[in-house]
């Protein structure tokens, strides 16, 4: 167990210390979502809710969101969310400074010792309730409308 903890902490530290991190592309995000759905299957109702940008506080959904955040390299199970990476990945049309302030306001050190998925979900909920979340929701809705027009 101690070996696992040391290796996990080292991986988080290396990942976090890496100055070469760059935001993931839309295609990368799609691939990560598919991988995480395979690893953490969701019901058709849960998938429908996520498509509507509704994130129920359910273990399956929390684990899926934790998986995506971890694979995006914006969350580490030992350190939590990386505010700088959140700001770069999801700033949309905000300045990076404004996005960073919002991201920092949503990060906690898990003082309450929640499970990893509850900790990641808490940060996700905060971010989605912020100005960044509003921008992400507007972007996703615009993409959905665009796809619907092409399909019609």
C-alpha positions as CSV (number, residue, x, y, z in Angstrom):
1,X,0.0,0.0,0.0
2,X,2.8,2.4,0.9
3,X,4.5,1.7,-2.5
4,X,1.3,2.5,-4.3
5,X,0.9,5.8,-2.4
6,X,4.5,6.8,-3.1
7,X,4.2,5.9,-6.8
8,X,0.9,7.8,-7.0
9,X,2.2,10.9,-5.3
10,X,5.3,10.8,-7.6
11,X,3.1,10.6,-10.7
12,X,1.0,13.5,-9.5
13,X,4.1,15.5,-8.7
14,X,5.7,14.8,-12.1
15,X,2.4,15.6,-13.9
16,X,1.9,18.8,-11.9
17,X,5.5,19.9,-12.3
18,X,5.4,19.4,-16.0
19,X,5.6,22.9,-17.5
20,X,4.7,21.5,-20.9
21,X,1.0,20.8,-20.1
22,X,-1.3,22.1,-22.8
23,X,-5.1,22.1,-23.0
24,X,-6.7,19.1,-24.6
25,X,-8.3,19.5,-28.0
26,X,-12.0,18.8,-28.6
27,X,-11.0,15.5,-30.2
28,X,-8.8,14.5,-27.2
29,X,-11.7,15.3,-24.9
30,X,-14.1,13.1,-27.0
31,X,-11.6,10.2,-26.8
32,X,-11.2,10.6,-23.0
33,X,-15.0,10.6,-22.5
34,X,-15.3,7.4,-24.5
35,X,-12.5,5.8,-22.5
36,X,-14.1,6.9,-19.2
37,X,-17.6,5.6,-20.3
38,X,-16.0,2.2,-21.0
39,X,-14.3,2.3,-17.6
40,X,-17.3,3.7,-15.7
41,X,-20.5,2.8,-17.6
42,X,-23.5,5.1,-17.1
43,X,-27.2,4.3,-17.6
44,X,-29.0,5.8,-20.6
45,X,-30.8,8.1,-18.3
46,X,-27.5,9.4,-16.8
47,X,-26.1,9.9,-20.3
48,X,-29.2,11.9,-21.3
49,X,-28.8,14.0,-18.2
50,X,-25.1,14.7,-19.0
51,X,-26.0,15.7,-22.5
52,X,-28.4,18.2,-21.0
53,X,-25.6,19.4,-18.7
54,X,-27.3,18.0,-15.6
55,X,-24.8,16.3,-13.3
56,X,-26.6,14.1,-10.7
57,X,-24.7,13.5,-7.5
58,X,-24.6,9.7,-8.1
59,X,-21.6,7.4,-7.6
60,X,-21.4,6.3,-11.3
61,X,-21.6,9.9,-12.5
62,X,-19.0,11.1,-10.0
63,X,-16.6,8.3,-11.0
64,X,-17.0,9.1,-14.7
65,X,-16.4,12.9,-14.0
66,X,-13.3,12.0,-11.9
67,X,-12.0,9.8,-14.7
68,X,-12.4,12.5,-17.3
69,X,-10.8,15.2,-15.0
70,X,-7.9,12.8,-14.2
71,X,-7.3,11.9,-17.9
72,X,-7.5,15.6,-18.8
73,X,-4.7,16.0,-16.3
74,X,-6.6,18.8,-14.5
75,X,-7.2,16.7,-11.4
76,X,-5.0,14.4,-9.3
77,X,-6.4,12.2,-6.6
78,X,-3.8,13.4,-4.1
79,X,-3.7,17.1,-4.8
80,X,-7.2,17.7,-6.3
81,X,-7.8,20.2,-9.2
82,X,-4.9,22.2,-10.7
83,X,-6.3,25.7,-10.9
84,X,-3.8,26.8,-13.6
85,X,-4.8,23.9,-15.9
86,X,-8.5,24.4,-15.3
87,X,-8.1,28.1,-16.3
88,X,-6.2,27.2,-19.4
89,X,-8.6,24.3,-20.5
90,X,-11.9,26.1,-19.8
91,X,-11.3,29.9,-20.0
92,X,-13.4,30.2,-23.1
93,X,-13.5,33.9,-23.9
94,X,-12.5,35.0,-20.4
95,X,-9.0,36.3,-19.7
96,X,-6.8,33.6,-18.2
97,X,-6.4,35.7,-15.0
98,X,-10.2,35.8,-14.6
99,X,-10.5,32.1,-15.3
100,X,-7.7,31.4,-12.8
101,X,-9.5,33.4,-10.1
102,X,-12.7,31.4,-10.6
103,X,-10.8,28.1,-10.7
104,X,-9.0,28.9,-7.5
105,X,-12.3,29.8,-5.8
106,X,-13.6,26.3,-6.6
107,X,-10.6,24.3,-5.3
108,X,-10.3,22.9,-1.9
109,X,-7.7,20.6,-0.2
110,X,-10.4,18.1,0.8
111,X,-10.2,18.9,4.5
112,X,-13.4,16.9,5.0
113,X,-11.6,13.8,3.7
114,X,-14.3,13.0,1.2
115,X,-13.8,10.1,-1.3
116,X,-11.9,11.1,-4.4
117,X,-15.0,11.0,-6.6
118,X,-16.9,13.3,-4.1
119,X,-14.0,15.7,-4.0
120,X,-13.7,15.9,-7.8
121,X,-17.5,16.2,-8.1
122,X,-17.6,19.1,-5.6
123,X,-15.0,21.0,-7.6
124,X,-16.9,20.2,-10.8
125,X,-20.2,21.5,-9.4
126,X,-18.6,24.7,-8.2
127,X,-17.0,25.3,-11.6
128,X,-20.2,24.6,-13.5
129,X,-22.1,27.0,-11.2
130,X,-19.5,29.8,-12.1
131,X,-19.0,32.1,-15.0
132,X,-16.8,29.4,-16.6
133,X,-19.7,27.0,-16.3
134,X,-22.0,29.4,-18.0
135,X,-19.5,29.8,-20.8
136,X,-19.1,26.0,-21.2
137,X,-22.9,25.5,-21.2
138,X,-23.4,28.1,-23.8
139,X,-20.6,26.6,-26.0
140,X,-22.0,23.1,-25.6
141,X,-25.5,24.2,-26.4
142,X,-24.3,26.1,-29.5
143,X,-22.5,22.9,-30.7
144,X,-25.6,20.8,-30.1
145,X,-27.7,23.3,-32.1
146,X,-25.2,23.3,-34.9
147,X,-25.2,19.5,-35.0
148,X,-29.1,19.5,-35.0
149,X,-29.2,21.9,-38.0
150,X,-26.7,19.7,-39.9
151,X,-28.8,16.6,-39.1
152,X,-32.1,18.3,-40.3
